[in-house]
Amino acid sequence: MDNDLTAFFKKNNLKLNNKSIVIAISTGVDSMVLLTQFLEIKDIYNLNIICAHVNHMKREQSIIEEKYIIDFCHNNNLKYYIKRLETLSEEENFQSEARNERYLFFDEIIKTENADYLALAHHANDNMETIMMRILRGSNLLGYAGISPIIKKNNYLLIRPLFDILKEEIIDYASKKNIVYFEDETNNQDYYTRNKIRHEVIPPMFMICEDANSKFLDFAFNIRGAWKIVEERVLDFIKKNIRIDKDIEFNKNSFLKTDKYLQVEILFKLLKKYNLSKDVILEIIALINSKKANIKSYIVNSFTFYKEYNIILIKDGLIEPLNICLVIDDFSKQYQYDNIKVICQPFESKNILKSDEICYNTNMLPVILRSRRPGDKIKLSAGEKKVKDLLIDEKIGISKRERILILEDKNQKILAVIGLKKSVYLTEIKDCNIVLKIKTGE
């Protein structure tokens, strides 16, 4: 293995001269070889090299490795950034959380340094392991292609210059160049799925086929080619059928008319930022298919899923039901809670009241604006009716039900379900002199 960096840049039509490159350094053999190769061509191409090291604080040796990186950068006149991960959870969520923290850290450095590239030391064996992991765990089509040698970010390129190089070649190169590196003993443990695949699955493949790596590369190439075709249909459906702004909203029936395979790909595309597994995607599709008219579910501690009759709604984060109790006792004041406003104005007989406007008398204050409660009933011209049944009859979805506002008088008689129905009690009020305008900001 020679220094193949220039070949990587030429193969992928990437410029190298006068570029600023952030290199993720772990002190392992892969990243130290990558750093060494960049240093060998640094002056030739006038490169600005910045090292980024994340200390996961999981091993005693990590402090020694951190010091080594700092000393190495000082000796080679390189700028560096260090981040320690001291507050992450244990075991099952650690890998995912650590990965997110690393990339946030890298993005910060890229922005600070206005760098062109983020260079990672993933190699051919890493790609084989990733493909096998995704086959076993499930993924979308593009995920089955493994890692990509180049990924376009908002303002830089993520590159993997060792992408075609086997691990044994990297180790041989380090030996010939006398490169100092550290071994992470956790790589030899089979606690993580990747390590099991690394030790028990990949080696036998090379025993069966000496160029197994090239077969994986060919597999990935074909998958990416197929994904381009599938993606066109996915994007076309999204453009025509899905509203995306702060929330994601689409019609259940339109979605279910598409091919079942495309349903999976559409959701993977829509929910990409949540990094969901295929199992979770299939759970969401099961919720969409459910015979229940109204469903609310908090998915993987990331977003709230609603099924409201024929509408599917996805909101970021955990959406809690509205909890408000606002006493309105002074008609000269304006009341506000969160994005809810209550404005009191003088009543004129020519006023045509809207559904969110209540005609009232100041002598009958206070009134209470509050959240809906179990057992709430409103008196209508046809008789008393449960508010719950009213919402069902009007086909009010669960996300709106949780934000329904009730206006009641000081005797706890419900005067109105705001925006929906007004009680007959309001028709009995004489000498109305104010209008309560209740605005929800939605």
Beta strands, then each sheet from edge to edge (+ up, - down):
strand 1: 20-24
strand 2: 48-55
strand 3: 79-84
strand 4: 117-119
strand 5: 150-152
strand 6: 157-159
strand 7: 242-244
strand 8: 248-251
strand 9: 294-299
strand 10: 303-308
strand 11: 311-316
strand 12: 325-328
strand 13: 334-337
strand 14: 340-346
strand 15: 357-360
strand 16: 367-371
strand 17: 377-380
strand 18: 383-386
strand 19: 405-409
strand 20: 414-417
strand 21: 421-422
strand 22: 434-439
sheet 1: 3+ 2+ 1+ 4+ 6+ 5-
sheet 2: 7+ 8- 11+ 10- 9+
sheet 3: 12+ 16- 19+ 20- 21+
sheet 4: 13+ 14- 22+ 15-
sheet 5: 17+ 18-
end
